[in-house]
Amino acid sequence: MTSFVTLPVELVYRIMDHVSDFTMVCSMKNACQRFSDIIETYPRYQTLTALDLGYYQIGDARLQHLADALRRNTTFTTLSLSGHSIGDVGAKYLANGLKHNKTLTILNLANNQIRAVGTRYLVNGLQQNKTLITLDLGSNQIGNIGARHLANGLRHNKTLITLDLGHNKISDAGVQHLADALRHNTTLTTLNLTGNQVGHIGAQHLADGLEHNTTLTELYLGWNEIGAVGAEHVANVLRHNATLTILGLENNQMGVDGAQHLANGLRHNTALTTLILEYNNFRAVEIQHLADVLRHNTTLTTLDVYGNRIGDVGTRYLADALRHNTTLTTLNLKSNYIGDIGAQHLVDLLRHNTTLTTVSIFMNEIKYATEHEINECIARNKKLR
C-alpha cells in the first residue's frame, strides 16, 4: 500500500483542494518536511493573502505552527484570530513570527484574553516588523501597563496607522502613556479607545498629546464617562487641531455644559467631518447649541445623534439651522422621540435643502405619509448629486 507521505504531488494537491485554509496552514503544513515543501508550491497557498481564523478552536500547538508559517510566508497580508483566547503565551508565539514576517499588514487579535505581558511580547515583535499597519487588540485585558508597553512601541514604530484598543480596562493612567506617545508619533492615523475608563482626566491627557500631533485623523472615545469636563478638553482639541476628521463620543453623558463646550470648539474647527454623539441623553436644549454651530460650519458632513431625546423641539432647531448649511450630507436621528410635528420640520427643510442625502429617522413616532415624503426628498437630492 502506498504511504500517505509518498503520494504523488498532484494527488496531494487534489487532497488539499478539499481541506480548509485553517487545516492547510495550521496542521498539514507541519505534518512533515515533505508536506511543508509541497504546500509551499501549492497554487492556493501561494495566492492566499487573507486568513480568517476567527473563533476557531486553534489551540497552542496549532498556533505555534501558524506563527512558524508567518516567519517564512510571503503572501499573507491579513490575519484574523479574533475570539481564540490565545492569551499571553499565544501572543508570544505570534510576536516571534512577526519579527521575521515581511508581508502582513493587518492583524486582528480582538477578544483573546491578552494581558500586559502578552502586549509586551507583541510590542517587541513590532519593533522589528516593518509592514504591519493595522493592529486590533479590542476586548482584551491589556490595562494600564499594557497601554504603557504600546506607548513605548509607538514612540519607535514608523508603520502602524490603525490601533484598536477598545474595551481594554484602560484608565486615565494608561491613557497618559498613549497621549505622551502621540506627541512624537508621526504615522498613527486611527486610535480607538471605546469602552475604556478614560474619564475627564484621561480626556485632558489626550488633549495635551494631540496639541502636538499632526497625523491622527480618527479618534473614538465612546463609552468612557468623560462628562462635561472631558468634553471641554475635547473642545480645546477641536479649537486648535487641524487634522482630526472623525470623532466618536458616544454615551459620555456630557450634558448641557458638555454640548456647549463642543459647540464652542466646533466654531473654530475647520477639519472635522464626522461627529458621533449617540446615546448621550441629549435633549432639545443640548442640541440647540450644536444646531447653532451648523448654521456657519462648512466642514462637517456627518452628524450622528442616534439614541438621544431631542424630540420635536430639538428637530426644529436642527431643521432651522440646516436651512443655512450647505455641507452636511448625513444626519442620523434614529430613536429620538421625534413625532409628526418634528418630522414636518424636516419635510419643510428638505423642500429647500439639496445637500442632505441621508436622513435616518427609524424608531421614531412618525406617520408613514410624513416619512414617505422625507424619503422622496432624499431620493431627489441623491439624483441631483
Residue, then its C-alpha position, 0 to 999 in steps of 0.5 A: m500500500t502506498s504511504f500517505v507521505t509518498l503520494p504523488v504531488e498532484l494527488v496531494y494537491r487534489i487532497m488539499d483542494h478539499v481541506s480548509d485554509f485553517t487545516m492547510v496552514c495550521s496542521m498539514k503544513n507541519a505534518c512533515q518536511r515533505f508536506s511543508d515543501i509541497i504546500e509551499t508550491y501549492p497554487r492556493y497557498q501561494t495566492l492566499t493573502a487573507l486568513d480568517l481564523g476567527y473563533y476557531q478552536i486553534g489551540d497552542a500547538r496549532l498556533q505555534h505552527l501558524a506563527d512558524a508559517l508567518r516567519r517564512n510566508t510571503t503572501f499573507t497580508t491579513l490575519s484574523l484570530s479574533g475570539h481564540s483566547i490565545g492569551d499571553v503565551g499565544a501572543k508570544y508565539l505570534a510576536n516571534g513570527l512577526k519579527h521575521n514576517k515581511t508581508l502582513t499588514i493587518l492583524n486582528l487579535a480582538n477578544n483573546q484574553i491578552r494581558a500586559v505581558g502578552t502586549r509586551y511580547l507583541v510590542n517587541g515583535l513590532q519593533q522589528n516588523k516593518t509592514l504591519i499597519t493595522l493592529d486590533l487588540g479590542s476586548n482584551q485585558i491589556g490595562n494600564i501597563g499594557a497601554r504603557h508597553l504600546a506607548n513605548g512601541l509607538r514612540h519607535n514604530k514608523t508603520l502602524i496607522t490603525l490601533d484598536l484598543g477598545h474595551n481594554k480596562i484602560s484608565d486615565a493612567g494608561v491613557q497618559h502613556l498613549a497621549d505622551a506617545l502621540r506627541h512624537n508619533t508621526t504615522l498613527t492615523t486611527l486610535n480607538l479607545t471605546g469602552n475604556q475608563v478614560g474619564h475627564i482626566g484621561a480626556q485632558h491627557l489626550a488633549d495635551g498629546l494631540e496639541h502636538n500631533t499632526t497625523l491622527t485623523e480618527l479618534y473614538l472615545g465612546w463609552n468612557e464617562i468623560g462628562a462635561v469636563g472631558a468634553e471641554h478638553v475635547a473642545n480645546v482639541l477641536r479649537h486648535n487641531a487641524t487634522l482630526t476628521i472623525l470623532g466618536l463620543e458616544n454615551n459620555q453623558m456630557g450634558v448641557d455644559g458638555a454640548q456647549h463646550l463642543a459647540n464652542g470648539l466646533r466654531h473654530n474647527t475647520a477639519l472635522t467631518t464626522l461627529i458621533l454623539e449617540y446615546n448621550n441623553f441629549r435633549a432639545v436644549e443640548i442640541q440647540h447649541l450644536a444646531d447653532v454651530l451648523r448654521h456657519n460650519t462648512t466642514l462637517t458632513t456627518l452628524d450622528v445623534y442616534g439614541n438621544r431625546i431631542g424630540d420635536v423641539g430639538t428637530r426644529y432647531l436642527a431643521d432651522a439651522l440646516r436651512h443655512n448649511t450647505t455641507l452636511t450630507t448625513l444626519n442620523l436621528k434614529s430613536n429620538y422621540i421625534g413625532d409628526i410635528g418634528a418630522q414636518h420640520l424636516v419635510d419643510l427643510l428638505r423642500h429647500n435643502t439639496t445637500l442632505t442625502t441621508v436622513s435616518i429617522f427609524m424608531n421614531e413616532i412618525k406617520y408613514a405619509t410624513e416619512h414617505e415624503i422625507n424619503e422622496c426628498i432624499a431620493r431627489n437630492k441623491k439624483l441631483r448629486 
